Amino acid sequence: MADRKVTKTGKGDGNVITKLCNSGEWWSPRSKDDAIDDIDSGRHSYYVMVGSSKVNIHVVNVGGKKHLRTDRDGKGKNNLEELPDC
């Protein structure tokens, strides 16, 4: 399993994450559905850096739909929403 660093995100209506990105990485951009499959299957993990801390991205089920999230860090509701657009 490879850890993939995420530096940017694609966002749709309501700031819903639609893709994960890291410029220059062969896997980028990675669609939300593919990233969810990667995480659920244990094939790859994804993370963001918050200061000097590595914060893992995980899958949550909200209203029967799967979404990508990070744990709250006291700075924001979801670090993925705060990343620049890709």
C-alpha positions as CSV (number, residue, x, y, z in Angstrom):
1,M,0.0,0.0,0.0
2,A,1.3,3.4,-0.9
3,D,0.6,6.6,1.0
4,R,-0.4,9.4,-1.3
5,K,0.0,13.0,-0.3
6,V,-2.8,15.3,-1.4
7,T,-2.1,19.0,-1.9
8,K,-5.2,20.1,-3.8
9,T,-8.8,19.0,-4.2
10,G,-11.5,19.4,-6.8
11,K,-14.8,20.5,-5.4
12,G,-18.4,20.4,-6.7
13,D,-21.6,21.9,-5.5
14,G,-21.7,22.6,-1.8
15,N,-17.9,22.1,-1.6
16,V,-18.3,18.3,-2.0
17,I,-14.9,16.8,-2.8
18,T,-14.9,15.4,-6.4
19,K,-11.2,14.6,-6.8
20,L,-7.8,14.5,-5.0
21,C,-4.7,16.0,-6.6
22,N,-1.0,16.4,-6.2
23,S,0.7,18.0,-9.2
24,G,3.4,15.9,-10.8
25,E,2.2,12.6,-9.3
26,W,1.3,10.0,-11.9
27,W,-2.0,9.1,-10.1
28,S,-3.2,12.7,-10.0
29,P,-6.0,13.7,-10.4
30,R,-7.8,10.8,-8.7
31,S,-11.6,10.8,-8.8
32,K,-13.5,10.7,-5.5
33,D,-14.9,7.3,-6.3
34,D,-11.5,5.8,-7.2
35,A,-10.0,7.2,-4.0
36,I,-12.8,5.8,-2.0
37,D,-12.2,2.4,-3.6
38,D,-8.5,2.7,-2.9
39,I,-9.1,3.4,0.8
40,D,-11.8,0.9,1.3
41,S,-9.8,-1.9,-0.3
42,G,-6.6,-1.0,1.5
43,R,-4.8,-0.5,-1.8
44,H,-3.7,3.0,-1.1
45,S,-4.1,5.6,1.7
46,Y,-4.3,9.4,1.2
47,Y,-3.2,12.2,3.5
48,V,-2.8,15.9,3.8
49,M,-0.2,17.8,5.8
50,V,-1.5,20.2,8.4
51,G,1.6,22.1,9.6
52,S,4.1,19.3,10.3
53,S,1.4,16.8,11.0
54,K,0.2,14.1,8.6
55,V,-3.6,13.8,8.7
56,N,-5.2,10.8,7.1
57,I,-8.1,11.0,4.7
58,H,-10.8,8.5,5.4
59,V,-14.2,7.5,4.0
60,V,-17.4,8.4,5.9
61,N,-21.0,7.4,5.1
62,V,-23.4,10.3,5.2
63,G,-27.0,9.6,4.3
64,G,-26.1,6.4,2.5
65,K,-23.4,8.2,0.4
66,K,-19.7,7.8,0.8
67,H,-17.5,11.0,1.2
68,L,-13.8,11.7,1.8
69,R,-12.9,13.5,5.0
70,T,-10.1,14.3,7.3
71,D,-10.3,14.3,11.1
72,R,-11.1,17.6,12.6
73,D,-8.0,19.4,13.8
74,G,-9.5,22.4,15.6
75,K,-8.7,24.7,12.6
76,G,-11.5,23.7,10.3
77,K,-14.3,21.3,9.8
78,N,-12.6,19.4,7.0
79,N,-9.1,20.1,5.8
80,L,-9.9,18.9,2.3
81,E,-12.3,21.8,1.8
82,E,-9.6,24.2,2.7
83,L,-7.1,23.0,0.1
84,P,-6.6,24.9,-3.2
85,D,-8.6,23.8,-6.2
86,C,-7.0,21.4,-8.8
